[in-house]
Amino acid sequence: MPTAEDALTKMQEVLQDPSIGWTCVEQREAMMAVLQRETDVVAILPTGGGKSMLAIVPSLLETHMATVLVVPLNSLIMDYERRLRMMRVPYQVYILGQDLNCKDNLVLVSADKSQMGHWRDALGDLGRRKTIARIVVDEAHIPLITTSYRRSLEHFDKIRSKAAPLVLLSATLPPTFMPQVRKTYQLVSTTRVCRQSTDRKELAYVLEKRNLDEMGLVTRAMEIVGDQEQTWSMEDRVLVFVPSIALCVRLAQQGGWHRYVGAENVMTDEERRTEYMAWRDGHGSKVMVATSAFSMGNDYAHIRLVMHVDKPFDMVEYIQGQGRAG
């Protein structure tokens, strides 16, 4: 089994920085628990705490084993692909109807496809050719708070190979959710929980209580962006979260900003990809106005302002959104 030193060295290679160390004690503990493959693991680390390394590093250290990474959102798969290419990490994305190859140890699959019969057949076929070391679930709290995703993971236990432990990743999983997590994912009794405080002391919070109609909210959001945009560098970006599709569309049109809506009847996958890439690459506006789906599907490193226009649906969603900042 690889050692902690092996894992750290590989992480330094992937991030192309030999000075990088463990972000916290909990990241190191989680990494060792993942590599040992003796039990299920739940890792709660803040944004920037190195959660993705728990899937990436083992896939590089274990030559003849596969790590499956279940990703709940298409926007998150796009972001993973961008980062994996940048880090030169071999990977494959499961495409419905196609078999999995033995060459690439890191396998990405969307949550909805992970429930389909062909995926289970493809995973079973791969398992006969190489060991399925673990199944990692990113943003593991989503099935607990979002009805549509709870349906897509309704039979999630069927994805687990008998010898493959589950690894659940989250930056916003409150301790009070743990009993529900254990039940939803049918975790074993010996599950290892590695939790670091997700408090972000470097962030500043401003709350405005205003009795405004929708047009008033749009106007105020544009004022805030206008006041701050002179301080942004070329790489800096802004996220504006809204609770409704109608407000998202109106605000994007009024501000001349990019938009991202998860609903299939409003934007296609290609339209979402185009908007995301343009925003990330600085083509057009530095501002993305989005519904809550984007708060779990983006890990851009230079978000200087996160604004919630109108009230988020719940505190978990709010924490998820503000976690993009920094």
Secondary structure, DSSP 8 states (H G I E B T S, - for coil): ---HHHHHHHHHHHTT-TT---SSHHHHHHHHHHHHTSS-EEEE--TTS-STHHHHHHHHH-TTEEEEEEES-HHHHHHHHHHHHHHT---EE--TT----SS-SEEEEETTGGGSHHHHHHHHHHHHHSEEEEEEETTTTHHHH-HHHHHHTTTGGGG--TT--EEEEESS--GGGHHHHHHHHT--TT-EEEE-----TT-----------HHHHHHHHHHHHHHHGGG--TT-EEEEE-SSHHHHHHHHHHHT-EEE---TTT--HHHHHHHHHHHHHTSS-SEEEE-GGGGGS---S-EEEEEE-S--SSHHHHHHHHTT--
